[in-house]
Amino acid sequence: MYSIEMAYARMRELQDLANRSRAHQPADSRRTAAKIRIPRAKKR
């Protein structure tokens, strides 16, 4: 049986993994990625 505790533990595991992978990226690459994004069309 899959319990809430197991699901929560798995969620924490994935969160830690995501944070670790994000920490390895240099900050400037994240900034340039934000610049590359296509600006939204202005609302009339």
Secondary structure, 3 states (H helix, E strand, C coil): CCCHHHHHHHHHHHHHHHHHHHHCCCHHHHHHHHHHCCCCCCCC
